Amino acid sequence: MVMEQRYVQTVELVQDAAPIAVLDNVTKKYGAITALDGLSLALRPGEIVALLGPNGAGKSTAVRLLLGLSTPTTGTARIFGGDPRVAETRTRIGAMLQVAAVPKTLKVREHIDLFRSYYPTPLSVAEIVRIAQLEGLEDRLFQALSGGQKQRLLFGLAICGNPEIVFLDEPTVGLDIEARRGLWEQIRSLAASGKTVLLTTHYLEEADALAHRIVVINKGKVVSEGTPREIKNRTAAKKIRCVTALSTAQIWTMTGVVDVQVTDGMTTVTAGNVEGVLRLMLAWDKELSGLEIVSPGLEDAFLALTQGAR
């Protein structure tokens, strides 16, 4: 209850703050391809926003516009009220992108020293090493790091300049569970200190655990936006799991059923009016057992939103 209360308070504070990064009715075309189609997005201080969507939805294009690596075809992109391409603005931004070209023959410490030199008020080397969980790796060459260690270094480089806003594109790819959850804690700490985080991820559990707000896009348009709970609640269908003698054909005749699956003797029914369907199932099968009602998860909501948009 206390955690829920703190979460609600945090969301309210974030919603009251003025945006520090904005995409306003942005369209981005690459020849005949429309990557973004009238997309609007606002990021506020202390907020973790998860930008979700299927491959090709326009997530990377939106991030590139906010980083000043690309310009809108129409509409505007603003950070701190100005042009993202301005050098002074970029010293207040940190980014961890999927495609990172860093010298393989430099050591971890050398990479950190190099990136720190780009910023007027960087974090200390010790602080970066601690936050990115790089203890003991300082003198190892980049090319000798494991995939997960490389990800942690790239995260460390993204926060070198003590940025006010951080863009994290699939930050936990290649990390084991312990390292992933450790990075989650550091991301939460960034937001708690007033920094803004825009996160793109294919791990829906990650978005559910971290985000104050989720923005789902498909084909360059926003198809849903809200807290993780709000996004999940917009998918009305719940699941009934049980062992029943009823056939799938019998269950499909019930009003509100949208899917029926039978696996290893367990029947899973997805329904909009789960209470009505359950009453019928219990009336038709007095021996029904192993009953479980499952509320929709973020994955269910994501699939419903993006498949519907297609």
C-alpha positions as CSV (number, residue, x, y, z in Angstrom):
1,M,0.0,0.0,0.0
2,V,2.8,2.4,0.9
3,M,4.6,1.6,-2.4
4,E,1.4,2.1,-4.4
5,Q,0.8,5.5,-2.6
6,R,4.3,6.7,-3.4
7,Y,3.9,5.6,-7.0
8,V,0.7,7.5,-7.4
9,Q,2.3,10.6,-5.8
10,T,5.2,10.4,-8.2
11,V,2.9,10.1,-11.2
12,E,0.9,13.2,-10.1
13,L,4.1,15.2,-9.6
14,V,5.4,14.2,-13.0
15,Q,2.1,15.1,-14.7
16,D,2.2,18.6,-13.1
17,A,5.7,19.3,-14.4
18,A,6.4,21.2,-17.7
19,P,7.7,18.9,-20.4
20,I,11.5,19.1,-21.1
21,A,11.3,17.2,-24.4
22,V,8.5,17.3,-27.0
23,L,7.6,15.9,-30.3
24,D,4.7,17.9,-31.6
25,N,2.6,16.4,-34.4
26,V,5.7,15.0,-36.1
27,T,5.8,13.3,-39.4
28,K,8.9,11.7,-40.7
29,K,9.2,10.3,-44.2
30,Y,12.0,8.4,-45.9
31,G,11.0,8.5,-49.5
32,A,7.7,6.7,-49.9
33,I,7.9,5.3,-46.4
34,T,6.2,7.1,-43.5
35,A,8.1,6.3,-40.3
36,L,6.1,8.7,-38.1
37,D,2.6,9.9,-38.8
38,G,1.5,12.9,-36.8
39,L,3.1,11.6,-33.6
40,S,3.1,13.7,-30.4
41,L,5.1,12.9,-27.3
42,A,6.0,14.9,-24.2
43,L,8.6,13.9,-21.5
44,R,8.7,15.5,-18.0
45,P,11.4,15.7,-15.3
46,G,11.7,12.7,-13.1
47,E,9.6,10.5,-15.4
48,I,10.4,7.1,-16.8
49,V,8.5,6.6,-20.1
50,A,8.5,3.3,-21.9
51,L,8.1,3.6,-25.7
52,L,6.7,0.3,-27.0
53,G,5.8,-0.9,-30.4
54,P,6.4,-3.8,-32.8
55,N,9.5,-3.7,-35.1
56,G,9.2,-0.9,-37.6
57,A,6.6,1.0,-35.5
58,G,8.8,4.2,-35.4
59,K,10.4,4.0,-32.0
60,S,14.0,4.5,-33.1
61,T,13.0,7.3,-35.5
62,A,11.3,9.1,-32.5
63,V,14.5,8.7,-30.4
64,R,16.7,10.0,-33.3
65,L,14.5,13.1,-33.7
66,L,14.8,13.9,-30.0
67,L,18.6,13.4,-30.1
68,G,18.9,15.7,-33.1
69,L,20.3,12.9,-35.3
70,S,17.4,13.5,-37.7
71,T,14.9,16.2,-38.5
72,P,11.1,16.0,-38.9
73,T,9.6,16.2,-42.3
74,T,6.8,18.2,-40.6
75,G,6.1,19.1,-37.0
76,T,8.7,20.1,-34.4
77,A,11.1,18.4,-32.0
78,R,12.3,20.3,-28.9
79,I,14.5,19.6,-25.9
80,F,14.8,22.2,-23.1
81,G,12.7,24.5,-25.3
82,G,15.3,24.5,-28.1
83,D,16.7,22.6,-31.1
84,P,18.1,19.1,-30.2
85,R,20.9,19.7,-32.7
86,V,22.5,22.5,-30.7
87,A,25.8,21.5,-29.1
88,E,25.0,23.0,-25.7
89,T,21.8,21.0,-25.6
90,R,23.6,17.8,-26.3
91,T,25.8,18.2,-23.3
92,R,22.7,17.8,-21.1
93,I,21.6,14.5,-22.8
94,G,22.8,10.9,-22.4
95,A,22.0,8.1,-24.9
96,M,22.5,4.4,-25.1
97,L,21.7,3.2,-28.5
98,Q,21.5,-0.3,-30.0
99,V,24.1,0.5,-32.6
100,A,27.2,1.7,-30.7
101,A,30.6,2.2,-32.5
102,V,33.2,2.5,-29.8
103,P,36.9,1.6,-30.2
104,K,37.4,-2.1,-29.3
105,T,41.1,-1.6,-28.2
106,L,40.4,0.9,-25.4
107,K,40.1,-0.2,-21.8
108,V,36.9,0.4,-19.8
109,R,38.5,3.2,-17.8
110,E,39.8,4.8,-21.0
111,H,36.4,4.8,-22.5
112,I,35.0,6.5,-19.4
113,D,37.7,9.1,-19.3
114,L,37.2,9.9,-23.0
115,F,33.4,10.3,-22.7
116,R,33.8,12.3,-19.5
117,S,35.9,14.8,-21.4
118,Y,33.0,15.7,-23.6
119,Y,30.9,17.2,-20.8
120,P,31.4,20.3,-18.6
121,T,30.3,18.7,-15.3
122,P,30.7,14.9,-15.6
123,L,30.2,12.3,-12.9
124,S,33.4,10.9,-11.3
125,V,34.9,7.8,-12.7
126,A,34.2,6.0,-9.4
127,E,30.5,7.0,-9.5
128,I,30.1,5.8,-13.1
129,V,31.8,2.5,-12.3
130,R,29.5,2.0,-9.3
131,I,26.3,2.9,-11.1
132,A,27.1,0.8,-14.2
133,Q,28.3,-2.2,-12.1
134,L,31.7,-2.2,-13.7
135,E,33.8,-2.9,-10.6
136,G,36.8,-5.0,-11.5
137,L,36.5,-4.4,-15.2
138,E,38.2,-1.0,-15.4
139,D,41.4,-2.3,-17.0
140,R,39.8,-4.7,-19.4
141,L,39.7,-4.1,-23.2
142,F,36.3,-3.5,-24.7
143,Q,36.8,-6.4,-27.1
144,A,37.4,-8.7,-24.1
145,L,34.1,-7.9,-22.4
146,S,31.1,-10.2,-22.5
147,G,27.9,-9.0,-24.2
148,G,26.4,-8.1,-20.9
149,Q,29.5,-6.3,-19.7
150,K,29.5,-4.3,-22.9
151,Q,25.9,-3.3,-22.3
152,R,26.8,-2.1,-18.8
153,L,29.7,0.0,-20.1
154,L,27.5,1.6,-22.7
155,F,25.0,2.5,-20.0
156,G,27.9,4.0,-18.0
157,L,28.9,6.1,-21.0
158,A,25.3,7.3,-21.4
159,I,25.4,8.8,-17.9
160,C,29.0,10.1,-17.9
161,G,27.9,13.7,-18.3
162,N,25.4,13.6,-15.5
163,P,22.6,14.2,-18.1
164,E,19.2,15.7,-17.4
165,I,17.5,13.3,-19.8
166,V,18.7,9.8,-20.8
167,F,17.6,7.8,-23.8
168,L,18.0,4.0,-23.3
169,D,17.4,1.8,-26.3
170,E,17.1,-1.8,-25.3
171,P,19.5,-1.3,-22.3
172,T,19.3,-4.8,-20.8
173,V,19.8,-7.0,-23.8
174,G,22.4,-9.6,-23.0
175,L,22.2,-9.1,-19.2
176,D,21.5,-11.9,-16.8
177,I,18.6,-11.6,-14.4
178,E,20.7,-10.3,-11.5
179,A,22.4,-7.7,-13.7
180,R,19.1,-6.6,-15.3
181,R,17.5,-6.0,-12.0
182,G,20.5,-4.1,-10.8
183,L,20.3,-1.9,-13.8
184,W,16.6,-1.4,-13.1
185,E,17.5,0.0,-9.7
186,Q,19.9,2.5,-11.2
187,I,17.3,3.6,-13.7
188,R,14.8,4.2,-10.9
189,S,17.5,6.1,-9.1
190,L,18.0,8.4,-12.1
191,A,14.3,9.2,-12.1
192,A,14.2,9.7,-8.3
193,S,16.9,12.3,-8.7
194,G,14.8,14.3,-11.1
195,K,16.2,13.0,-14.4
196,T,14.0,12.0,-17.3
197,V,14.4,8.5,-18.9
198,L,13.0,7.4,-22.2
199,L,13.2,3.6,-22.5
200,T,12.6,1.4,-25.5
201,T,12.5,-2.3,-24.8
202,H,11.1,-5.6,-26.0
203,Y,11.0,-6.9,-22.5
204,L,7.4,-6.0,-21.4
205,E,8.1,-7.1,-17.9
206,E,10.8,-4.4,-17.9
207,A,8.4,-1.7,-19.0
208,D,5.8,-2.8,-16.5
209,A,8.3,-2.7,-13.6
210,L,10.0,0.6,-14.5
211,A,7.7,3.0,-16.4
212,H,5.6,5.7,-14.8
213,R,3.9,6.0,-18.3
214,I,3.8,3.7,-21.3
215,V,3.3,5.0,-24.9
216,V,2.4,2.3,-27.4
217,I,3.0,3.2,-31.0
218,N,2.3,1.4,-34.2
219,K,2.9,2.4,-37.8
220,G,4.2,5.8,-36.6
221,K,1.1,6.7,-34.5
222,V,0.3,6.6,-30.8
223,V,-2.3,3.8,-30.3
224,S,-2.4,4.0,-26.5
225,E,-0.9,5.9,-23.6
226,G,-1.1,5.7,-19.8
227,T,0.3,4.1,-16.7
228,P,1.1,0.3,-16.9
229,R,-2.1,-0.4,-14.9
230,E,-4.2,1.8,-17.3
231,I,-2.8,0.1,-20.4
232,K,-3.5,-3.3,-19.0
233,N,-7.1,-2.4,-17.9
234,R,-7.9,-1.2,-21.4
235,T,-7.7,-4.9,-22.5
236,A,-11.0,-6.1,-21.1
237,A,-10.5,-9.8,-21.9
238,K,-9.6,-12.0,-18.9
239,K,-8.6,-15.6,-19.0
240,I,-10.3,-18.6,-17.3
241,R,-8.0,-21.6,-16.7
242,C,-9.5,-24.9,-15.6
243,V,-9.8,-28.6,-16.1
244,T,-13.2,-29.2,-17.8
245,A,-15.0,-31.9,-19.7
246,L,-16.6,-29.2,-21.9
247,S,-15.4,-29.3,-25.6
248,T,-14.0,-26.3,-27.3
249,A,-17.0,-26.3,-29.6
250,Q,-19.3,-26.0,-26.5
251,I,-17.3,-23.1,-25.0
252,W,-17.2,-21.2,-28.3
253,T,-21.0,-21.0,-28.3
254,M,-20.9,-18.9,-25.1
255,T,-21.3,-15.1,-25.6
256,G,-18.1,-13.1,-25.0
257,V,-15.6,-15.9,-25.7
258,V,-12.7,-14.6,-27.9
259,D,-10.3,-17.6,-27.7
260,V,-10.2,-21.2,-26.4
261,Q,-7.0,-23.2,-26.0
262,V,-6.4,-26.7,-24.6
263,T,-2.9,-27.6,-23.5
264,D,-2.0,-30.7,-21.5
265,G,-5.5,-31.1,-20.3
266,M,-5.8,-27.5,-19.1
267,T,-8.4,-25.4,-20.9
268,T,-7.7,-21.6,-21.2
269,V,-10.7,-19.4,-22.2
270,T,-10.2,-15.7,-23.0
271,A,-13.5,-13.8,-22.6
272,G,-14.7,-10.2,-22.4
273,N,-17.5,-11.0,-19.9
274,V,-15.6,-13.6,-17.9
275,E,-18.2,-13.8,-15.1
276,G,-21.0,-14.7,-17.5
277,V,-18.9,-17.3,-19.3
278,L,-17.7,-18.8,-16.0
279,R,-21.3,-19.2,-14.7
280,L,-22.2,-21.1,-17.8
281,M,-19.1,-23.3,-17.6
282,L,-19.9,-24.2,-14.0
283,A,-23.5,-24.8,-14.8
284,W,-22.7,-27.1,-17.7
285,D,-19.8,-28.9,-16.0
286,K,-20.4,-29.7,-12.3
287,E,-17.0,-31.4,-12.1
288,L,-15.0,-28.4,-13.4
289,S,-11.8,-28.1,-11.3
290,G,-8.4,-26.3,-11.0
291,L,-10.2,-23.0,-11.6
292,E,-8.0,-19.8,-12.0
293,I,-9.0,-16.4,-13.2
294,V,-6.1,-14.4,-14.8
295,S,-6.3,-10.7,-15.4
296,P,-4.8,-9.3,-18.6
297,G,-1.1,-8.6,-18.5
298,L,0.9,-6.0,-20.3
299,E,1.8,-8.6,-23.0
300,D,-2.0,-9.2,-23.6
301,A,-2.6,-5.5,-23.8
302,F,0.3,-4.8,-26.1
303,L,-0.7,-7.5,-28.5
304,A,-4.3,-6.4,-28.5
305,L,-3.3,-2.8,-29.2
306,T,-0.8,-3.4,-31.9
307,Q,-2.6,-6.2,-33.7
308,G,-5.8,-4.2,-33.7
309,A,-3.9,-1.2,-35.1
310,R,-2.6,-3.4,-37.9
